Amino acid sequence: MYLIVGLGNPGLKYRKTPHNAGFMALDELAAQQKVRFSKSAFEAQAAELFLGGEKVLLLKPQTFMNLSGRSVAAAARYYNIPPEHIVVVYDDKDMALGKLRIRAKGSAGSHNGMKSVIECLGTEEFPRVRFGIGKPPEGMRLMDYVLHHLSREEQRLYAESAEKSAQAAMEIVVHGLEAAQQKYSSK
């Protein structure tokens, strides 16, 4: 079984912000697979589906970003999902908008949601899809940037990246991490 997690913040206030890139990717994946999210026992919205013969749980933690790990770890423990079968999709300010990077493991960097996931899982050894959002404009604080409401043009660009991120996460499940890296990681 696999767990695909999108990191973000719950509520309409945060829906169209860069920090919700992970949620956008999972919403796209759910739409492509024609499944709906519902509340789960893991402080999350969840949906189940099958990809390439594998059962997959899609998870959007509703704990707010900095506590995302609680939800991820609870679902992983309940279903006995090993870290190498947990794919996390999240926003990355160190990559330009439209770029993706797929990794088998790694640190959280400055991302508090990933810090929480790593802390609660007790390992950095799980695949992740880093969704580039770019750096804040000169003079704008990072917190203000990741929580700003996207313009129409930004929404279009984020939708394209969300689609690629969703496809990359599915590729990891169906064909493996290396195949996903070759196909979707930005050069």
C-alpha positions in Angstrom: 0.0 0.0 0.0 1.1 3.6 -0.7 0.3 6.9 1.0 0.5 10.0 -1.2 0.4 13.2 1.0 -0.1 16.8 -0.2 1.0 19.4 2.3 -1.1 22.6 2.7 -3.3 24.5 5.1 -7.1 23.9 5.4 -9.8 26.4 4.7 -10.8 28.8 1.9 -8.5 31.5 3.2 -5.4 29.4 2.2 -6.9 27.6 -0.9 -5.2 29.6 -3.6 -1.8 30.3 -2.0 1.6 29.0 -2.9 1.9 27.1 0.4 -1.0 24.9 -0.7 0.8 23.5 -3.7 0.7 20.0 -2.2 -3.1 20.2 -1.8 -3.4 21.4 -5.4 -1.5 18.4 -6.7 -3.6 16.0 -4.7 -6.8 17.7 -5.8 -5.6 17.2 -9.4 -4.7 13.6 -8.8 -8.1 12.9 -7.2 -9.9 14.6 -10.2 -7.9 12.5 -12.7 -8.7 9.3 -10.8 -12.4 10.4 -10.2 -12.3 10.0 -6.4 -13.5 12.3 -3.7 -12.0 13.4 -0.5 -13.8 12.9 2.8 -12.9 13.4 6.5 -10.8 10.7 8.0 -9.7 9.6 11.4 -6.2 11.0 10.8 -7.0 14.7 11.1 -7.1 14.8 7.3 -9.2 14.6 4.2 -8.6 11.2 2.6 -9.5 9.3 -0.6 -8.7 5.7 -1.6 -7.9 4.4 -5.1 -5.9 1.8 -6.9 -2.9 2.6 -9.2 -1.1 -0.1 -11.1 -2.6 -2.8 -8.8 -1.5 -0.9 -5.6 -3.9 0.4 -3.0 -3.2 4.1 -2.5 -4.4 6.5 0.2 -4.4 10.1 -0.7 -4.1 12.4 2.3 -4.5 16.1 2.8 -3.6 16.9 6.5 -6.0 19.3 8.1 -3.7 20.1 11.0 -2.2 23.2 9.4 1.2 23.0 7.8 3.4 23.0 10.9 1.7 19.9 12.4 1.3 17.9 9.2 3.4 15.1 10.5 0.8 14.1 13.1 -1.6 13.2 10.4 0.9 11.5 8.1 2.3 9.4 10.9 -1.1 8.3 12.2 -2.2 7.1 8.7 1.2 5.3 8.2 0.9 3.6 11.5 -2.7 2.6 11.0 -2.1 1.0 7.6 1.5 -0.2 8.4 2.9 1.7 5.4 6.7 1.8 5.3 8.4 5.1 4.7 9.6 4.2 1.2 5.8 3.9 0.3 5.0 7.4 1.6 5.2 10.1 -1.2 5.0 13.7 0.0 4.2 16.6 -2.4 5.0 20.0 -1.1 6.0 23.6 -2.1 9.6 24.5 -2.5 10.7 28.2 -2.6 14.2 27.3 -3.8 13.0 26.2 -7.2 11.3 28.3 -9.9 7.6 28.0 -10.5 7.0 25.1 -12.9 10.0 23.1 -11.8 9.7 19.7 -10.1 12.3 17.7 -8.2 11.8 14.2 -7.1 14.0 12.7 -4.4 14.1 9.4 -2.5 15.0 11.2 0.8 16.5 14.4 2.2 16.2 17.1 4.8 13.3 19.4 5.3 15.4 22.5 4.6 13.4 25.5 5.8 10.0 23.9 5.2 8.1 23.5 8.5 5.6 21.0 7.2 8.4 18.7 6.1 10.1 19.2 9.4 7.0 18.0 11.1 6.6 15.0 8.8 10.2 14.0 9.3 10.0 14.4 13.1 6.8 12.4 13.4 7.9 9.6 11.0 11.3 9.5 12.6 13.1 9.4 9.3 14.0 11.4 6.2 14.0 8.3 4.0 10.7 8.7 2.1 10.1 9.9 -1.5 9.0 13.5 -2.1 7.9 15.6 -5.0 9.1 19.2 -4.6 6.8 21.6 -6.4 8.7 24.8 -7.3 7.0 28.1 -6.2 10.0 30.4 -6.6 11.4 33.0 -4.2 9.4 36.0 -2.9 9.9 39.3 -4.7 12.5 41.6 -3.3 11.3 43.1 0.0 8.5 40.6 0.6 8.7 38.3 3.7 8.7 34.6 3.0 5.6 34.1 5.2 3.7 36.8 3.3 4.8 35.3 -0.1 3.7 31.7 0.6 0.4 32.8 1.9 -0.4 35.4 -0.7 -3.5 34.9 -3.0 -2.5 33.8 -6.5 -3.3 36.0 -9.4 -5.2 34.5 -12.4 -2.0 34.0 -14.3 -0.3 32.4 -11.2 -3.3 30.1 -10.8 -2.9 28.9 -14.4 0.8 28.2 -13.8 0.1 26.4 -10.5 -2.5 24.3 -12.2 0.0 23.1 -14.7 2.5 22.3 -12.0 -0.2 20.6 -9.9 -0.9 18.3 -12.9 2.8 17.5 -13.4 3.2 16.8 -9.6 0.1 14.5 -9.6 1.5 12.6 -12.5 4.9 12.3 -10.9 3.4 11.0 -7.7 1.4 8.4 -9.6 4.6 7.5 -11.6 6.4 6.7 -8.4 3.7 4.3 -7.3 3.3 2.6 -10.7 6.8 2.6 -12.2 9.1 3.5 -9.3 11.1 6.5 -8.1 13.8 6.3 -10.8 11.3 6.3 -13.6 9.5 9.3 -12.1 12.8 11.2 -11.6 13.8 10.6 -15.3 10.4 11.7 -16.5 9.5 14.6 -14.3 12.5 16.1 -12.4 13.4 19.4 -13.9 16.9 19.7 -15.3 
